[in-house]
Amino acid sequence: MDNKTVLWDSASGMRVGTPLVGHTQGITEVVFSSCGRRLLTSSYDKTLYVWDADTYLPVLGPLRGHQWHVNTARFSPDDKLIASGGDDSLFKIWDTSSGECLATSQLPGWIKQLAFSPNGEHCALAMNNSSICLYDVSRREILADSNAFVGHKGVVHTVAYSPDGRLLVSGSSDHTIRLWDPNNGKPIGAVLRGHRDTVNYVDFSVDGTELISTSSDHTWRIWSTTSGECRLTIGPFYQLYLFSSRVACSPDGEHFACWSGNDSIYVRSISTGKVILPQGVKEEPCSPEEDIMGRFEIPIALAWYPDGERFASAGSRSVVRVWDAKTGKDLSTPFVGHPFDPDKHPDILCVDISSDGTLLVTGCEDYTVGLWNTETQDLVYPPFREHDYHVMAVKFSPDDSLVISGCRLGSIGIWDTHTGDLVHVIPPLTPKTAVWGLDVSRDGRRIASASLDHNVYIWDIATYTLLTSFNHGSPVRSVSFSPDGSHFVSGAEDHVVRVWDITRGDKVLELQKEKKTKAIEDEYLDVVAYSPSGRTFIVGSCNDILCVHDAESGGLVHALKHENNVRAAAFSPDGAFILTGSQETHLRVWDAVSGTQVLPKLAQVQVKKASQAGGGTSRGRTFHWRVYSTCRQRYRATQEAVDITLIEDFSLTRTLCNT
C-alpha cells in the first residue's frame, strides 16, 4: 500500500496531475468540497489533509487530534467546516480556513461513517454499537435521545441524508436498511430486507425517490423510498474477489458508479443495472444452483429444526443463517449480534435448537451465550456472561427448561430458559479441564463433557456432581450419547474413535482414523454424533471426509467426500439426512441411507477481471467521470479500495461517494 491518493480522468484513462502524498498509512476516505476546489482525506495514520484539487498540494494538514484510525470525514455543505470520526470514539469539528479543531465529543462507540444534513445543521453518525447519533453543529453537542434511531442489531456502517433532508437512511451488518425521520429518530416504513450480508454503503438518487445499496453479498440493489420494495437486484457476482463497497449516483440520475473489486470501476444504468462503462464487459451472474448453501461464513456449528424442513448454520462473523432443507435457500434475515464487540465479528462456535423450535441458543468466542426467539430473531435475554473464555458447546435439556454451556477454560454453566437466570456453575476439575464438547442424555439426567485433559466426564444434571469419568488417552474433542443413554462415542486428537459402555465403564469399540496428511498435526476429530436410531454414528475431522459407521460393528457404511476440512455435521431429526459444513463455506445435505448428495455444492466460478475505461454519453450530453483511487489498509484485513466522485464539469465538483 503506497498511502497515496491518485486522480484519474476516466475519459482518457490518464492520470491527472501528481499523486497526493502525505499520509503514512492507508487512506480511509476521500471527498471533494462542494465547490470542487478542495479535497479532504482521512487515514489510519490518525490525521486528515485538505488538498488543492488543481495544484495537488496540501492546503491544510496534517490535522492531528485523533488518537486512533480516522474512518470518516466530510466537508459541511458550505465548506466552512470539516467533521471527522474514527475508532477512538471521537467526533471532531474543524475550521477549514485555519485547521483549528473547534469541538471534540466523546461518543459511546466507534464512528464508522458520518453525513451532514443538506442544511448543515446536523451531522448523523453511524456507530459500531448498533446506534445512530445526531450531532447539533451550531450547539456543538450530541443530541441525546435513547429512543431515537432504535432498531439495528449490528454495526451501522453507513448513513446518508436524502437530497431534501426529510429522510435519513442507514445500512448495517445486520443485513438491513432502515429509513428514519431525522427530526425525531422514528422509523419510516418497513425495514428494507433482501441483502444476505453486511450493507456497506447506501446512497439516494438525485431526486430522492430511490436508494442504491451495496453489500458484502456481492450484489447491488435499487429500492423505492416510498414503497420500500426492491425494484432491481444486480448480481450476485461471486467471480469478483472483493465485494463492492462504494456507490455514487450521476448528476442526471441515470447512472451510478461502483467499485466492483479486482481493481475495476463500473458505471451502470440505474434503470437496468447494466454496465455502461467499461464498454464490452460481459458479466456472468451466478446461476440459481450456484447461489445456494455457501459463499458466506465458514460453518462451524449446525443444528436442525425439529420439523426437519429447516436447519441453522453458525460460524464466522457472528451470523446464524436459517436454510430450507429442500431447496438450500437461506430464509428470512439471519440472526445477527453477539454485540459485545460487534466490529470484530467474533465466531459463533456452537448452536442448538429447542425441541419445539421456538428457541435457539448460541455460544460465542466473545465468552457469551445467547438465547434467541426463532420467530422474532431477537435475544430473549441479554447475553449470558458467566464464562471467562470461549463457549465451545451449548445444548438444551430435552424438556427445553435448561441450557447447558461448556467453556474452553473448563466450567459448565446451567441456565434457566424461563427466567434467564444462572442456575449453577460446575467449576473445572483441574486447570487443564477445558470443555471442548458436551452432550445431554435423552432422559435429561446426565451431561457428558469432552475435555482436553484426555477425559470424558459424566455429570448428574440434578445434583451437579461427577458420576464417573473415562480416560481416552488423548485430548477429547467431541462426545455424543447414544439415544438410549447406555453408550457414548468420543473422538480425540489421537485420531481414535471410541465407543464406551457407561454401565460397565469400559470401551466396546475402537476405530483408528487416518489423517489426511502426516505433515498436519491439528487434524482433530471435531465431530461425532449418533443417529436418532442409534444404529450408526458419524465421525468428522479436519480432513475432507465424513465417515458413517455402524454403531455395533464399527464398519464403514459411507465415506462422504468433501473438498476441504469438515467443520460440522448433524443428523436430521428423522435420521434420513446428514447435514455437513466444510471449510470452503459450503453446506451439503446427504441421504443417510444411500450416501448420495441431495443438495450439491456450489459450482466453481472462474474469476474474471474486467478492464477499466472511461467517458460516456447520456441524452446527447457528454459526461466526464473523474475517478480517484486510494490504497487503504483496513483493520484486521488488507485490501485495495476505490472511492468514486462523479462530476459533470471539471470546474464544478459534487461529492457523490462517501464512506
Beta strands, then each sheet from edge to edge (+ up, - down):
strand 1: 5-9
strand 2: 14-20
strand 3: 27-32
strand 4: 38-43
strand 5: 48-52
strand 6: 58-63
strand 7: 70-75
strand 8: 81-86
strand 9: 90-95
strand 10: 101-106
strand 11: 111-116
strand 12: 122-127
strand 13: 132-136
strand 14: 141-143
strand 15: 156-161
strand 16: 168-172
strand 17: 177-180
strand 18: 199-204
strand 19: 210-215
strand 20: 220-224
strand 21: 230-234
strand 22: 246-249
strand 23: 255-259
strand 24: 265-269
strand 25: 275-277
strand 26: 299-304
strand 27: 310-315
strand 28: 319-324
strand 29: 330-336
strand 30: 348-353
strand 31: 359-364
strand 32: 369-373
strand 33: 391-396
strand 34: 402-407
strand 35: 412-416
strand 36: 422-426
strand 37: 435-440
strand 38: 446-451
strand 39: 455-460
strand 40: 466-471
strand 41: 476-481
strand 42: 487-492
strand 43: 496-501
strand 44: 506-512
strand 45: 527-530
strand 46: 536-540
strand 47: 545-550
strand 48: 556-561
strand 49: 566-571
strand 50: 577-582
strand 51: 587-591
strand 52: 597-599
strand 53: 616-618
strand 54: 621-623
strand 55: 626-630
strand 56: 641-644
sheet 1: 2+ 1- 55+ 56-
sheet 2: 3+ 4- 5+ 6-
sheet 3: 7+ 8- 9+ 10-
sheet 4: 11+ 12- 13+ 14-
sheet 5: 15+ 16- 17+
sheet 6: 18+ 19- 20+ 21-
sheet 7: 22+ 23- 24+ 25-
sheet 8: 26+ 27- 28+ 29-
sheet 9: 30+ 31- 32+
sheet 10: 33+ 34- 35+ 36-
sheet 11: 37+ 38- 39+ 40-
sheet 12: 41+ 42- 43+ 44-
sheet 13: 45+ 46- 47+ 48-
sheet 14: 49+ 50- 51+ 52-
sheet 15: 53+ 54-
end
